[in-house]
Amino acid sequence: MCPRLFVPVRIFQGCPVPLADAQRRYLARVLRLPPGAAVVLFDGTGGEWEARWDGRDRAEPLVFRAETREAKLRLVLVQALVAREKLEIVVQKATELGVRDIVFVPAERSIVRMDARRRVRRLARLRTIAIEAAEQCGRTRIPRLALVDPRALVPCSMGLLLDPAAPQGWGDVADRVREAHTITLAIGPEGGWSDAERDLLMQRGFFPVRMGKRTWRTETAGLAALAAVLAVHPRGWTAEG
C-alpha cells in the first residue's frame, strides 16, 4: 500500500511539497523506500495526490484524485476532559469513524485540569494523533479540535447526551437519528456530568439517552455511540459527492 502523508500546505501540480523530518525518516528508515518511490499526499481540503518522493525532503505532486471518504452525515463529538491516554484513544478512533469535529470541555468532575500553556501542548499532541489516524484510514480531511468552556457550546439541532440513567433508550431515538443531518454526542468524564452540566447541555439541544443496561467507561461510550449512529443512519457510511 502506498504511504499516505498529510501536508499542512496547499498542494498544486508541479510544485514540490516539503516534508517534515518525521515523514522523511519514516519513508527512508522505516519503509526504506528508494528515491522516486510513489507516495500519496493530501492537504485536508479534499481529494489526494499521487506523488513521487525525491529521496530527501520533498515530494512532487503528479496526479490529483478527487477521492473522498468523508460521510455526508456530520458527526460532532463533545468529550469531557479525561486522562491523557483516554483522550488519545478517543481522538484516534473517532477520527477513524469519521467525526468532523471533536470539542473538549472541562467538566466539574474532570480529574484533568489544564492551564493555557498545557492546553496548547495537549491540543497539538491530539492533532498529531488525528493526522496520523487520517493518514492510516484514508480520510482526506482532518477533524477540527477545540477546547471550550461548556457554557460556550453552540446549540445543536440533534444532540445525544449519553446517560446510563436516562429514561429513553437507543431504540426510542433511532428514528430521529436516521433523519438528522448533523448529530452531536456529549460524553461526560469518569464521574459523569453534574446536574448543572446536564441541565446546561439540555438547554443547548441535547437530550439524555442510555445505550443499554451497562455503564461504559468514558473512552468506550463515545466510540460505541458513534458506531451505533453510523450503523442506523442512511448516510453514515456514504461518501460526499
GUTORMAR-405779 format. One line per 4 residues: their letters; for each residue x, y, z of N, C-alpha, C. Coordinates in Angstrom, 1 decimal. Example, Ala and Ser with C-alpha at 12.3 -4.5 7.8 and 13.67 -1.06 7.14 Angstrom:
BEGIN
AS = 13.2:-5.7:7.8:12.3:-4.5:7.8:13.2:-3.3:7.8 | 12.8:-2.2:7.1:13.7:-1.1:7.1:12.9:0.0:7.9;
This chain:
BEGIN
MCPR = 0.8:-1.2:0.0:0.0:0.0:0.0:0.9:1.2:0.0 | 0.5:2.2:-0.8:1.3:3.4:-0.9:1.1:4.3:0.3 | 2.2:4.7:0.9:2.1:5.6:2.1:1.4:6.9:1.9 | 0.5:7.3:2.8:-0.2:8.5:2.7:0.4:9.5:3.7;
LFVP = 0.5:10.7:3.3:1.1:11.8:4.1:0.3:13.0:4.1 | 0.0:13.6:5.2:-0.7:14.9:5.3:0.3:16.0:5.3 | 0.1:17.0:4.5:1.0:18.2:4.5:0.1:19.4:4.8 | 0.6:20.3:5.7:-0.2:21.5:6.1:-0.1:22.7:5.1;
VRIF = 0.1:22.4:3.8:0.2:23.5:2.8:-0.7:23.0:1.7 | -1.2:24.0:0.9:-2.0:23.6:-0.3:-1.1:23.0:-1.3 | -1.6:22.0:-2.0:-0.9:21.2:-2.9:-1.3:21.6:-4.3 | -0.3:21.9:-5.2:-0.5:22.2:-6.6:0.4:21.4:-7.5;
QGCP = -0.2:21.0:-8.6:0.6:20.1:-9.5:1.9:20.8:-10.0 | 3.0:20.1:-9.9:4.3:20.6:-10.4:5.0:21.4:-9.3 | 4.4:21.6:-8.2:5.1:22.4:-7.1:5.5:21.4:-6.0 | 6.8:21.1:-5.9:7.3:20.1:-4.9:6.8:20.6:-3.5;
VPLA = 6.4:19.6:-2.7:5.9:19.9:-1.3:6.9:19.5:-0.3 | 7.3:20.4:0.6:8.3:20.0:1.7:7.7:19.0:2.7 | 8.5:18.0:3.1:8.0:17.0:4.0:8.7:17.3:5.4 | 8.0:17.0:6.4:8.5:17.1:7.8:9.6:16.1:8.0;
DAQR = 10.5:16.4:9.0:11.6:15.5:9.2:11.1:14.1:9.6 | 10.0:14.1:10.4:9.5:12.8:10.8:9.0:12.0:9.6 | 8.4:12.6:8.7:7.9:12.0:7.5:9.0:11.4:6.6 | 10.1:12.3:6.5:11.3:11.8:5.7:11.9:10.6:6.4;
RYLA = 12.0:10.6:7.7:12.6:9.5:8.4:11.7:8.2:8.2 | 10.4:8.4:8.3:9.5:7.3:8.1:9.7:6.7:6.7 | 9.8:7.5:5.7:9.9:6.9:4.4:11.3:6.2:4.2 | 12.3:6.9:4.7:13.7:6.4:4.5:14.1:5.3:5.4;
RVLR = 13.8:5.4:6.7:14.3:4.4:7.7:13.3:3.3:8.1 | 12.1:3.7:8.1:11.1:2.7:8.4:10.6:1.9:7.2 | 10.2:2.6:6.2:9.7:1.9:5.0:10.9:1.5:4.0 | 12.0:2.2:4.2:13.2:2.0:3.3:12.8:2.2:1.8;
LPPG = 12.1:3.2:1.5:11.8:3.5:0.1:12.9:4.1:-0.6 | 13.1:3.8:-1.9:14.1:4.4:-2.7:13.7:5.7:-3.2 | 14.6:6.6:-3.7:14.2:7.8:-4.3:13.3:7.5:-5.5 | 12.3:8.3:-5.7:11.3:8.1:-6.8:10.2:7.3:-6.4;
AAVV = 10.1:6.8:-5.2:9.0:6.0:-4.7:7.7:6.7:-4.7 | 6.6:6.0:-5.0:5.3:6.6:-5.0:4.8:6.9:-3.6 | 4.2:8.0:-3.4:3.5:8.3:-2.1:2.2:9.0:-2.5 | 1.3:9.1:-1.5:0.1:9.9:-1.7:0.1:11.0:-0.7;
LFDG = -0.3:12.2:-1.2:-0.3:13.4:-0.4:-1.7:14.0:-0.3 | -2.1:14.5:0.9:-3.4:15.3:1.0:-3.2:16.4:2.0 | -3.9:17.5:1.7:-3.8:18.7:2.5:-5.0:19.0:3.3 | -6.0:18.1:3.4:-7.1:18.4:4.2:-8.2:19.2:3.6;
TGGE = -8.1:19.6:2.3:-9.1:20.4:1.6:-10.0:19.5:0.8 | -9.7:18.2:0.7:-10.5:17.3:-0.1:-9.6:16.7:-1.2 | -9.8:15.4:-1.5:-9.0:14.8:-2.5:-7.6:14.5:-2.1 | -6.9:13.8:-3.0:-5.5:13.5:-2.7:-4.7:13.4:-3.9;
WEAR = -3.4:13.4:-3.8:-2.5:13.5:-4.9:-1.5:12.3:-5.0 | -1.4:11.7:-6.2:-0.3:10.8:-6.4:0.9:11.6:-6.6 | 2.0:11.2:-5.9:3.2:12.0:-5.9:4.4:11.1:-5.9 | 5.6:11.7:-6.1:6.9:11.0:-6.2:7.8:11.6:-5.2;
WDGR = 8.4:10.8:-4.3:9.3:11.3:-3.3:10.7:11.4:-3.9 | 11.4:12.5:-3.6:12.7:12.7:-4.2:13.8:12.0:-3.5 | 13.5:11.3:-2.4:14.6:10.6:-1.7:15.2:11.4:-0.6 | 14.7:12.7:-0.5:15.3:13.6:0.6:14.1:14.2:1.4;
DRAE = 13.8:15.4:1.1:12.8:16.1:1.9:11.6:16.7:1.2 | 11.4:16.2:-0.1:10.3:16.8:-0.9:9.6:15.7:-1.6 | 8.3:16.0:-2.0:7.6:15.1:-2.9:6.9:15.9:-3.9 | 6.9:15.4:-5.2:6.3:16.2:-6.3:5.0:15.7:-6.6;
PLVF = 3.9:16.5:-6.5:2.5:16.1:-6.8:2.5:15.8:-8.4 | 1.8:14.7:-8.7:1.7:14.4:-10.2:0.3:14.4:-10.7 | -0.6:13.6:-10.0:-1.9:13.5:-10.5:-2.9:13.6:-9.3 | -3.9:14.5:-9.5:-4.9:14.7:-8.4:-6.0:13.7:-8.6;
RAET = -6.5:13.1:-7.4:-7.6:12.2:-7.4:-8.7:12.9:-6.6 | -9.9:13.1:-7.1:-11.0:13.7:-6.4:-11.6:12.6:-5.5 | -10.8:12.0:-4.7:-11.2:10.9:-3.8:-11.7:11.5:-2.5 | -12.9:11.0:-2.0:-13.3:11.4:-0.7:-13.9:10.2:0.0;
REAK = -13.5:10.1:1.3:-14.0:9.0:2.1:-14.7:9.6:3.3 | -15.2:10.8:3.1:-16.0:11.5:4.2:-17.4:11.3:4.0 | -18.1:11.0:5.1:-19.6:10.7:5.1:-20.3:12.0:4.9 | -21.5:11.9:4.3:-22.4:13.1:4.2:-22.9:13.5:5.6;
LRLV = -23.1:12.5:6.5:-23.5:12.8:7.8:-22.4:13.5:8.6 | -22.7:14.6:9.2:-21.8:15.4:10.0:-21.8:14.9:11.5 | -20.8:14.4:12.0:-20.7:13.9:13.4:-19.8:14.8:14.2 | -20.3:15.2:15.3:-19.5:16.0:16.2:-19.5:15.3:17.6;
LVQA = -18.3:15.3:18.2:-18.1:14.6:19.5:-17.7:15.7:20.5 | -18.5:15.8:21.5:-18.2:16.7:22.7:-17.7:15.7:23.8 | -16.5:15.8:24.1:-15.8:14.9:25.1:-15.3:15.7:26.3 | -15.8:15.3:27.5:-15.3:16.0:28.7:-13.8:15.6:28.9;
LVAR = -13.0:16.5:29.4:-11.6:16.2:29.7:-11.4:15.0:30.6 | -10.6:14.1:30.1:-10.2:12.9:30.9:-8.7:12.7:30.8 | -8.2:11.6:31.4:-6.8:11.3:31.4:-6.2:11.3:29.9 | -4.9:11.7:29.8:-4.3:11.8:28.5:-4.4:10.6:27.7;
EKLE = -4.2:9.4:28.2:-4.2:8.2:27.4:-5.6:8.0:26.9 | -6.6:8.3:27.7:-8.0:8.1:27.2:-8.4:9.1:26.1 | -7.9:10.3:26.2:-8.2:11.3:25.2:-7.5:10.9:23.9 | -6.3:10.4:24.0:-5.7:10.0:22.7:-6.4:8.8:22.0;
IVVQ = -6.9:7.9:22.8:-7.7:6.8:22.2:-8.9:7.3:21.6 | -9.6:8.2:22.2:-10.8:8.8:21.7:-10.6:9.5:20.4 | -9.5:10.3:20.3:-9.2:11.1:19.1:-8.9:10.1:18.0 | -8.0:9.2:18.3:-7.6:8.2:17.2:-8.8:7.5:16.6;
KATE = -9.6:6.9:17.5:-10.7:6.1:17.0:-11.9:6.9:16.4 | -12.1:8.1:17.0:-13.2:8.9:16.5:-12.8:9.4:15.1 | -11.5:9.7:14.9:-11.1:10.1:13.5:-11.3:9.0:12.5 | -11.0:7.8:12.9:-11.2:6.6:12.0:-12.7:6.5:11.7;
LGVR = -13.6:6.8:12.7:-15.0:6.6:12.5:-15.6:7.8:11.7 | -14.9:8.8:11.4:-15.4:9.8:10.5:-15.9:11.1:11.2 | -15.6:11.3:12.5:-16.0:12.5:13.2:-15.4:13.8:12.5 | -16.2:14.8:12.3:-15.8:16.0:11.7:-15.1:17.0:12.7;
DIVF = -15.7:17.0:13.9:-15.3:18.0:15.0:-15.2:17.2:16.3 | -14.2:17.5:17.1:-14.1:17.0:18.4:-13.9:18.2:19.3 | -14.8:18.4:20.3:-14.8:19.5:21.2:-14.6:19.0:22.6 | -13.5:19.4:23.2:-13.2:19.0:24.6:-13.7:20.1:25.5;
VPAE = -14.3:19.6:26.6:-14.8:20.6:27.6:-14.3:20.2:29.0 | -13.9:21.1:29.8:-13.6:20.8:31.2:-14.9:20.7:32.0 | -15.1:19.5:32.6:-16.3:19.3:33.4:-16.0:19.4:34.9 | -17.0:19.6:35.6:-16.9:19.7:37.1:-16.1:18.5:37.7;
RSIV = -16.4:17.3:37.1:-15.8:16.1:37.7:-14.6:15.6:36.9 | -14.1:16.4:36.0:-12.9:16.1:35.3:-11.7:16.1:36.2 | -11.0:15.0:36.2:-9.8:15.0:37.1:-8.7:15.8:36.5 | -8.6:15.9:35.2:-7.6:16.6:34.4:-7.9:18.1:34.5;
RMDA = -6.9:18.9:34.8:-7.0:20.3:34.7:-5.8:20.9:33.9 | -6.1:21.8:33.0:-5.0:22.3:32.1:-5.0:23.8:32.1 | -3.8:24.4:32.4:-3.6:25.8:32.2:-3.4:26.1:30.7 | -3.3:27.4:30.4:-3.2:27.8:29.0:-2.0:27.1:28.3;
RRRV = -0.9:27.1:28.9:0.4:26.5:28.3:0.2:25.0:28.1 | -0.3:24.3:29.1:-0.5:22.9:28.9:-1.6:22.6:27.9 | -2.6:23.4:27.8:-3.7:23.3:26.8:-3.1:23.3:25.4 | -2.2:24.2:25.1:-1.6:24.3:23.7:-0.9:23.0:23.4;
RRLA = 0.0:22.6:24.3:0.7:21.3:24.1:-0.2:20.1:23.9 | -1.2:20.0:24.7:-2.1:18.9:24.6:-2.9:18.9:23.3 | -3.4:20.0:22.9:-4.1:20.1:21.7:-3.2:19.8:20.5 | -2.0:20.2:20.5:-1.0:19.9:19.5:-0.8:18.4:19.4;
RLRT = -0.6:17.8:20.5:-0.4:16.3:20.5:-1.6:15.6:20.0 | -2.8:16.0:20.4:-4.0:15.3:19.9:-4.2:15.6:18.4 | -3.8:16.7:17.9:-4.0:17.0:16.5:-3.0:16.0:15.7 | -1.8:15.8:16.2:-0.9:14.9:15.6:-1.5:13.5:15.5;
IAIE = -2.2:13.1:16.6:-2.8:11.8:16.6:-3.9:11.7:15.6 | -4.7:12.8:15.5:-5.8:12.8:14.5:-5.2:12.8:13.0 | -4.1:13.5:12.8:-3.5:13.4:11.5:-3.0:12.0:11.2 | -2.3:11.4:12.1:-1.8:10.0:11.9:-3.0:9.0:11.6;
AAEQ = -4.1:9.2:12.3:-5.2:8.3:12.1:-5.8:8.6:10.7 | -5.9:9.8:10.3:-6.4:10.1:9.0:-5.5:9.6:7.9 | -4.2:9.7:8.1:-3.3:9.1:7.1:-3.5:7.6:7.0 | -3.7:6.9:8.1:-3.8:5.5:8.1:-5.1:5.0:7.5;
CGRT = -6.2:5.7:7.9:-7.5:5.1:7.5:-8.0:5.6:6.1 | -7.3:6.6:5.5:-7.7:7.0:4.2:-8.5:8.3:4.1 | -8.7:8.9:5.2:-9.5:10.1:5.2:-8.8:11.2:4.4 | -9.6:12.1:3.9:-9.0:13.3:3.1:-9.1:14.6:3.9;
RIPR = -9.7:14.5:5.0:-9.9:15.7:5.9:-9.5:15.4:7.3 | -9.0:16.4:8.0:-8.6:16.2:9.4:-9.7:16.8:10.3 | -10.1:16.0:11.3:-11.1:16.6:12.2:-10.6:17.9:12.9 | -11.5:18.8:13.1:-11.2:20.0:13.8:-11.3:19.7:15.3;
LALV = -10.3:20.2:16.1:-10.2:20.0:17.5:-10.3:21.4:18.2 | -11.0:21.4:19.3:-11.2:22.6:20.1:-11.4:22.3:21.5 | -11.0:23.2:22.4:-11.3:23.1:23.8:-12.0:24.3:24.3 | -13.3:24.1:24.8:-14.1:25.3:25.1:-14.8:25.1:26.5;
DPRA = -15.2:26.1:27.1:-16.0:26.0:28.3:-17.4:25.5:27.9 | -18.0:24.6:28.7:-19.3:24.1:28.4:-20.3:25.2:28.1 | -20.2:26.3:28.7:-21.2:27.4:28.5:-21.0:28.0:27.1 | -19.9:27.7:26.5:-19.7:28.3:25.1:-20.1:27.3:24.0;
LVPC = -20.7:26.2:24.4:-21.1:25.2:23.4:-22.3:25.8:22.6 | -22.2:25.6:21.3:-23.2:26.1:20.4:-24.5:25.2:20.4 | -25.7:25.7:20.5:-26.9:24.9:20.4:-26.9:24.0:19.2 | -27.3:22.8:19.4:-27.3:21.8:18.3:-28.8:21.4:18.0;
SMGL = -29.0:20.9:16.7:-30.3:20.5:16.3:-30.6:19.1:16.7 | -29.6:18.3:16.9:-29.7:16.9:17.2:-28.6:16.5:18.1 | -28.8:16.5:19.4:-27.7:16.2:20.4:-28.1:15.1:21.3 | -27.2:14.1:21.4:-27.4:13.0:22.3:-26.5:13.1:23.5;
LLDP = -27.0:13.1:24.7:-26.3:13.2:25.9:-26.3:11.8:26.5 | -25.2:11.1:26.5:-25.2:9.7:27.0:-25.3:9.7:28.5 | -26.3:8.9:29.0:-26.5:8.9:30.4:-27.1:7.5:30.7 | -26.4:6.7:31.5:-26.9:5.3:31.8:-28.3:5.4:32.6;
AAPQ = -28.6:6.5:33.2:-29.9:6.6:33.9:-31.0:7.3:33.1 | -30.8:7.6:31.9:-31.7:8.3:31.1:-33.0:7.5:30.9 | -34.2:8.1:30.8:-35.4:7.4:30.6:-35.6:6.8:29.2 | -34.9:7.5:28.3:-35.0:7.0:26.9:-33.9:6.1:26.5;
GWGD = -34.2:5.0:25.8:-33.1:4.1:25.4:-32.8:4.4:23.9 | -31.8:3.7:23.4:-31.4:3.9:22.0:-32.5:3.6:21.0 | -33.3:2.6:21.3:-34.5:2.3:20.4:-35.5:3.4:20.3 | -35.6:4.3:21.3:-36.5:5.4:21.4:-36.1:6.5:20.5;
VADR = -34.8:6.6:20.2:-34.3:7.8:19.4:-33.8:7.4:18.0 | -33.7:6.1:17.7:-33.1:5.7:16.5:-33.7:6.3:15.2 | -35.0:6.5:15.2:-35.7:7.1:14.1:-35.3:8.5:13.9 | -35.2:9.3:15.0:-34.8:10.6:14.9:-33.4:10.8:14.4;
VREA = -32.5:9.8:14.9:-31.1:9.8:14.4:-31.0:9.6:12.9 | -31.9:8.7:12.4:-31.8:8.5:10.9:-32.1:9.7:10.1 | -32.9:10.6:10.6:-33.4:11.8:9.8:-32.5:13.0:10.0 | -31.5:12.9:10.9:-30.7:14.1:11.2:-29.5:14.2:10.1;
HTIT = -29.2:15.5:9.9:-28.0:15.8:9.0:-26.7:16.0:9.8 | -26.9:16.4:11.0:-25.8:16.6:11.9:-26.1:16.0:13.3 | -25.3:15.2:13.9:-25.5:14.6:15.1:-24.3:14.9:16.1 | -24.6:15.4:17.2:-23.6:15.8:18.2:-23.8:14.9:19.4;
LAIG = -22.7:14.2:19.9:-22.7:13.3:21.0:-22.0:14.0:22.2 | -22.5:14.0:23.4:-21.9:14.5:24.5:-21.5:13.4:25.5 | -20.2:13.3:25.8:-19.7:12.2:26.6:-19.1:12.8:27.9 | -19.5:12.4:29.1:-19.0:13.0:30.3:-17.7:12.4:30.8;
PEGG = -17.2:12.9:31.9:-16.0:12.4:32.5:-16.2:11.1:33.2 | -15.2:10.6:33.9:-15.4:9.3:34.6:-16.5:9.3:35.6 | -16.7:10.5:36.3:-17.7:10.6:37.3:-19.1:11.1:36.8 | -19.1:11.3:35.4:-20.4:11.7:34.8:-20.6:13.2:34.9;
WSDA = -21.6:13.7:34.2:-21.9:15.1:34.2:-22.6:15.5:35.5 | -22.4:16.7:36.0:-23.1:17.1:37.2:-24.5:17.5:36.7 | -25.4:17.7:37.7:-26.8:18.1:37.4:-26.8:19.4:36.6 | -26.0:20.3:37.1:-25.9:21.6:36.4:-25.5:21.5:35.0;
ERDL = -24.5:20.7:34.7:-24.0:20.5:33.4:-25.0:19.8:32.5 | -25.7:18.8:33.1:-26.7:18.1:32.3:-27.8:19.1:31.9 | -28.2:20.0:32.9:-29.3:21.0:32.5:-28.8:21.9:31.4 | -27.5:22.3:31.5:-26.9:23.2:30.5:-26.9:22.6:29.2;
LMQR = -26.5:21.3:29.1:-26.5:20.6:27.8:-27.9:20.4:27.2 | -28.8:20.2:28.1:-30.2:20.0:27.6:-30.7:21.4:27.1 | -30.3:22.5:27.6:-30.6:23.8:27.1:-30.0:24.0:25.7 | -28.9:23.4:25.5:-28.2:23.5:24.2:-28.7:22.5:23.1;
GFFP = -29.8:21.8:23.4:-30.4:20.9:22.4:-30.1:19.5:22.6 | -29.4:19.1:23.7:-29.1:17.7:23.9:-30.2:17.0:24.7 | -30.5:15.8:24.5:-31.4:15.1:25.3:-30.8:13.7:25.8 | -31.0:13.4:27.0:-30.4:12.2:27.6:-30.9:10.9:26.9;
VRMG = -29.9:10.0:26.7:-30.3:8.7:26.1:-29.3:7.6:26.7 | -29.8:6.5:27.0:-29.0:5.4:27.5:-28.7:4.4:26.4 | -27.6:3.8:26.5:-27.2:2.8:25.5:-27.1:1.4:26.1 | -28.2:0.9:26.4:-28.2:-0.5:27.1:-28.2:-0.3:28.6;
KRTW = -28.0:-1.5:29.2:-28.0:-1.5:30.7:-26.7:-1.5:31.3 | -25.6:-1.5:30.6:-24.3:-1.5:31.1:-23.7:0.0:31.2 | -22.9:0.2:32.1:-22.2:1.5:32.2:-20.8:1.4:31.6 | -20.6:2.2:30.6:-19.3:2.1:29.9:-18.3:3.2:30.4;
RTET = -17.0:2.9:30.2:-16.0:3.9:30.5:-16.2:5.0:29.5 | -15.7:6.2:29.9:-15.9:7.3:29.0:-15.2:7.2:27.7 | -14.1:6.5:27.6:-13.4:6.3:26.3:-14.1:5.3:25.4 | -15.0:4.4:26.0:-15.8:3.5:25.3:-17.1:4.0:24.8;
AGLA = -17.7:4.9:25.7:-19.1:5.3:25.4:-19.2:6.1:24.1 | -18.3:7.1:23.9:-18.5:7.8:22.7:-18.2:7.0:21.4 | -17.2:6.2:21.5:-16.9:5.4:20.3:-18.0:4.4:20.0 | -18.6:3.8:21.0:-19.7:2.8:20.8:-20.9:3.6:20.2;
ALAA = -21.2:4.8:20.8:-22.4:5.5:20.3:-22.2:6.0:18.9 | -20.9:6.4:18.5:-20.6:6.8:17.1:-20.9:5.6:16.2 | -20.4:4.4:16.6:-20.7:3.2:15.7:-22.1:2.9:15.6 | -22.9:3.1:16.7:-24.4:2.9:16.6:-25.0:3.8:15.7;
VLAV = -24.6:5.1:15.7:-25.2:6.1:14.8:-24.9:5.7:13.4 | -23.6:5.4:13.1:-23.2:5.0:11.7:-24.0:3.8:11.2 | -24.3:2.9:12.2:-25.0:1.6:11.8:-26.4:1.9:11.3 | -27.1:2.9:11.9:-28.5:3.1:11.5:-28.8:4.3:10.6;
HPRG = -27.8:5.2:10.4:-28.0:6.3:9.6:-27.8:6.0:8.1 | -28.7:6.4:7.2:-28.5:6.0:5.8:-27.3:6.7:5.1 | -26.8:7.8:5.7:-25.7:8.5:5.1:-24.4:8.3:6.0 | -24.5:7.4:6.9:-23.3:7.3:7.8:-22.1:6.8:7.2;
WTAE = -22.2:5.9:6.2:-21.0:5.4:5.5:-20.9:5.9:4.1 | -21.8:6.8:3.7:-21.8:7.3:2.3:-20.9:8.5:2.1 | -20.0:8.4:1.1:-19.1:9.4:0.9:-19.8:10.6:0.3 | -19.2:11.8:0.5:-19.7:13.0:0.0:-19.6:12.9:-1.6;
G = -20.5:13.7:-2.2:-20.5:13.7:-3.6:-21.4:14.7:-4.2;
